[in-house]
């Protein structure tokens, strides 16, 4: 079953307000991803505590976990 992803785009600069993405599997909330100027924050389920990644850390993780096609 594909995941449902919804998002809210702020009406002003992401420097002050992040874009929020809500990720669902069926009707269950898997988590919320907040994307801002400083990086990413993932809130699992309905948690109020986030896992935070700076853009530099996110870039390193993507490169480490992504296979390049030749």
N, C-alpha and C positions, 0 to 999 in steps of 0.2 A: 504494500500500500504506500503510495507516495506521501510525503509529508506536506502539510499545508504551512505556508509561510506568509505572514501578514506583516506590514510595516507601516510606520508613521513617519512621514518626512516633515521635519520642522520647517517653519516658514522663515527662519533666519539662519545665520551662520552656524555651522556645526561646531565652531569654536566654543560656543556657550551651551548649545543644546544638541545632544546626540540623536541620531536616527535610531529608532527602536524597531527591532524585528522580532515577532512572536512566532515561535516554531511549534506546530502541533502535529501529533500523530493521531489521526482520527479526531476525536474530540478532546484528547488529553494534551495539555500544554507540556512540551518537552523542556522548553526554556525560553529565555529572552536574551537577544543579542543587542547590545548597545554599541553603536559605532560612532566615535567622536574623533576630533582632531588629534587627540593624544594616543588613541589606540582602541582596543576592543574590550568589552566587558561581557562575560557570559554568566547569566543567572540561571542555574539549573532548576527546572520545575517552577515552583512558586517561591523559591529562595530569595532572601533579601541580601545574601552575601555573594559577591561576584568573584569569578576568576578573571584577572586582568592581564592583558597582554599589550605591551607597547607595540608600535608599528615595526620596530626593529626586531623584536622577539617573534612577532607574527611572521615576518618575512623569513627569518631563519627556520621556523617550524615548517613553513610551506616548502621551502627548498629541501629540507631534510626528509620530508614525508611524501614528496611528489617525484614520480618517475618521469623523466623527460623522454619524449618519443623521438626516435632517430629516423 
